[in-house]
Amino acid sequence: MIPLTQYFKTLFDLANNIEITDHAGLLLPLDEGGSLVVDLLKELKASNKKVIVLGNGGSAAIAGHIHNDLCKAAEIRTLAFQDIPLLTAMSNDHGYQVAYDRCLSLWAEAGDLIITISSSGESENMLLTVQTARKAGCKVVTLSGFAPSNRLRQSGDINFYVPISNYGCVENLHGVLSHYLTDMMLDAPKG
């Protein structure tokens, strides 16, 4: 068994080693990458565009939390496709791989921001939503982990990557990242 202090140390070390890359794969300093996303959220709010947040399993829980905080606390129009009847109908009729994509096709508009979350960075349905977001003229932010060459990490305008192949650690730090974004929006002047 790993002692709790060691688990926390691992998380702390990982947090300091999160990698942020741009659309060309260039590594950004942590502060610069975080500021870029916060600035993007401020622009979205000012222009009344929306954020759509997507994930599977634990990542869907993080997406739901981001949705909640951006709507309630930051007052940004935000969607998270987590309606069980809709997702199960889309999955049953069209297949799970395209369920989110079909929803995104209905609601994504040019200038919106899509946030895709996948611990492995290899979830086919998340990768498909990035393609759809691009066709709709949306910006894309990704959160991933596991292999440094995962496909999701290579597909966003800004990509957050947690360098470990452990679901709990990756999801914990994705949650911390989501709180950072919301907290920074709360510090922003209301407009």
C-alpha positions as CSV (number, residue, x, y, z in Angstrom):
1,M,0.0,0.0,0.0
2,I,1.2,3.5,-0.9
3,P,1.2,5.9,2.1
4,L,-1.1,8.9,1.7
5,T,1.9,11.3,2.0
6,Q,3.5,9.6,-1.0
7,Y,0.2,9.7,-3.0
8,F,-0.1,13.5,-2.3
9,K,3.6,14.0,-3.2
10,T,3.0,12.2,-6.5
11,L,0.0,14.4,-7.3
12,F,2.0,17.5,-6.4
13,D,4.9,16.5,-8.6
14,L,2.5,15.7,-11.4
15,A,0.8,19.0,-11.1
16,N,4.1,20.8,-11.5
17,N,4.8,18.7,-14.6
18,I,1.6,19.1,-16.5
19,E,2.4,19.9,-20.1
20,I,0.5,22.4,-22.1
21,T,0.8,22.6,-25.8
22,D,-0.7,24.7,-28.6
23,H,-2.2,23.6,-31.9
24,A,1.2,23.1,-33.4
25,G,2.4,20.9,-30.5
26,L,4.7,23.6,-29.1
27,L,5.2,23.4,-25.4
28,L,3.8,26.4,-23.4
29,P,4.8,27.5,-19.9
30,L,2.2,26.5,-17.4
31,D,1.2,30.1,-16.5
32,E,1.0,31.1,-20.2
33,G,-1.1,28.1,-21.1
34,G,-3.5,28.6,-18.2
35,S,-3.8,32.3,-19.0
36,L,-4.6,31.6,-22.7
37,V,-7.6,29.5,-21.7
38,V,-8.8,32.0,-19.1
39,D,-8.6,34.8,-21.7
40,L,-10.5,32.6,-24.1
41,L,-13.2,32.1,-21.5
42,K,-13.4,35.9,-20.9
43,E,-13.8,36.5,-24.7
44,L,-16.5,33.9,-24.9
45,K,-18.4,35.4,-22.0
46,A,-18.1,38.9,-23.5
47,S,-19.3,37.7,-26.9
48,N,-22.1,35.6,-25.5
49,K,-20.7,32.4,-27.0
50,K,-20.9,29.1,-25.2
51,V,-18.7,26.3,-23.8
52,I,-19.5,22.7,-24.5
53,V,-17.8,20.2,-22.2
54,L,-17.6,16.5,-23.0
55,G,-16.2,13.4,-21.4
56,N,-16.8,9.7,-20.6
57,G,-17.1,8.0,-17.2
58,G,-15.0,9.9,-14.6
59,S,-14.2,12.5,-17.3
60,A,-18.0,13.0,-17.8
61,A,-18.2,13.7,-14.0
62,I,-15.5,16.4,-14.4
63,A,-17.3,17.8,-17.5
64,G,-20.5,18.0,-15.4
65,H,-18.6,19.9,-12.7
66,I,-17.0,22.3,-15.2
67,H,-20.5,22.9,-16.6
68,N,-21.9,23.6,-13.2
69,D,-19.1,26.0,-12.2
70,L,-19.0,27.9,-15.5
71,C,-22.8,28.3,-15.5
72,K,-23.4,29.1,-11.9
73,A,-20.2,30.8,-10.7
74,A,-18.7,32.3,-13.8
75,E,-22.1,33.0,-15.5
76,I,-20.9,31.6,-18.9
77,R,-23.4,29.8,-21.1
78,T,-22.2,26.2,-20.9
79,L,-23.6,22.8,-22.0
80,A,-22.6,19.3,-21.0
81,F,-24.4,16.6,-22.8
82,Q,-25.4,14.4,-19.9
83,D,-29.1,13.9,-20.4
84,I,-29.4,10.1,-20.0
85,P,-32.5,9.7,-22.2
86,L,-30.9,11.7,-25.0
87,L,-27.5,10.0,-24.8
88,T,-29.1,6.5,-24.6
89,A,-31.4,7.2,-27.6
90,M,-28.5,8.5,-29.7
91,S,-26.4,5.6,-28.6
92,N,-29.1,3.0,-29.3
93,D,-30.1,4.5,-32.7
94,H,-26.7,5.6,-34.0
95,G,-24.0,4.0,-31.9
96,Y,-22.1,5.2,-28.8
97,Q,-19.2,6.4,-30.8
98,V,-21.3,9.1,-32.4
99,A,-23.8,10.0,-29.6
100,Y,-21.9,13.0,-28.4
101,D,-21.0,14.0,-32.0
102,R,-24.7,14.1,-33.0
103,C,-25.5,16.3,-30.0
104,L,-22.5,18.6,-30.8
105,S,-23.7,18.9,-34.4
106,L,-27.0,20.3,-33.2
107,W,-25.6,22.9,-30.8
108,A,-22.1,23.9,-31.8
109,E,-21.7,27.3,-33.5
110,A,-18.7,29.2,-34.8
111,G,-16.8,30.9,-32.0
112,D,-17.9,28.4,-29.3
113,L,-15.4,26.6,-27.2
114,I,-15.4,22.8,-26.9
115,I,-13.6,21.2,-24.0
116,T,-12.9,17.5,-24.4
117,I,-11.7,15.3,-21.5
118,S,-10.3,11.8,-21.9
119,S,-7.8,10.3,-19.4
120,S,-6.3,8.1,-22.1
121,G,-6.7,10.7,-24.9
122,E,-7.8,7.8,-27.2
123,S,-11.5,7.8,-26.8
124,E,-12.9,7.6,-30.3
125,N,-16.0,9.6,-29.5
126,M,-14.0,12.5,-28.1
127,L,-11.7,12.5,-31.1
128,L,-14.7,12.6,-33.4
129,T,-16.2,15.6,-31.5
130,V,-13.0,17.5,-32.1
131,Q,-13.4,17.0,-35.9
132,T,-17.0,18.2,-35.7
133,A,-16.0,21.2,-33.6
134,R,-13.4,22.2,-36.1
135,K,-15.9,22.0,-39.0
136,A,-18.3,24.2,-37.0
137,G,-15.6,26.8,-36.4
138,C,-15.1,26.2,-32.7
139,K,-12.0,26.5,-30.6
140,V,-10.9,23.2,-28.8
141,V,-9.3,22.7,-25.4
142,T,-8.3,19.1,-24.5
143,L,-7.5,17.5,-21.2
144,S,-5.7,14.1,-21.4
145,G,-3.1,11.9,-19.8
146,F,-1.5,8.5,-20.3
147,A,0.7,8.3,-23.4
148,P,2.4,11.5,-24.4
149,S,1.6,10.8,-28.0
150,N,-2.2,10.3,-27.4
151,R,-4.3,11.6,-30.3
152,L,-6.5,14.0,-28.3
153,R,-3.4,15.8,-27.0
154,Q,-2.5,16.6,-30.6
155,S,-5.9,17.9,-31.7
156,G,-6.7,21.0,-29.6
157,D,-5.9,24.6,-29.8
158,I,-4.7,24.3,-26.3
159,N,-3.9,20.9,-24.8
160,F,-3.4,20.0,-21.1
161,Y,-1.5,16.7,-20.6
162,V,-1.0,14.9,-17.3
163,P,2.1,12.7,-17.6
164,I,1.0,9.5,-15.9
165,S,-1.0,6.3,-16.9
166,N,-3.2,6.3,-13.8
167,Y,-6.9,7.2,-14.0
168,G,-7.1,8.5,-10.5
169,C,-4.1,10.8,-10.8
170,V,-5.1,12.1,-14.2
171,E,-8.8,12.7,-13.2
172,N,-7.7,14.4,-9.9
173,L,-5.5,16.9,-11.8
174,H,-8.1,17.4,-14.5
175,G,-10.4,18.4,-11.7
176,V,-7.8,20.8,-10.3
177,L,-7.4,22.3,-13.7
178,S,-11.1,22.8,-14.0
179,H,-11.2,24.6,-10.6
180,Y,-8.3,26.8,-11.7
181,L,-10.2,28.0,-14.8
182,T,-13.4,28.7,-12.8
183,D,-11.5,30.4,-9.9
184,M,-9.8,32.7,-12.4
185,M,-13.1,33.6,-14.0
186,L,-14.5,34.5,-10.6
187,D,-11.5,36.8,-10.1
188,A,-12.4,38.5,-13.4
189,P,-14.5,41.6,-13.3
190,K,-18.2,40.9,-14.0
191,G,-19.4,42.3,-17.3
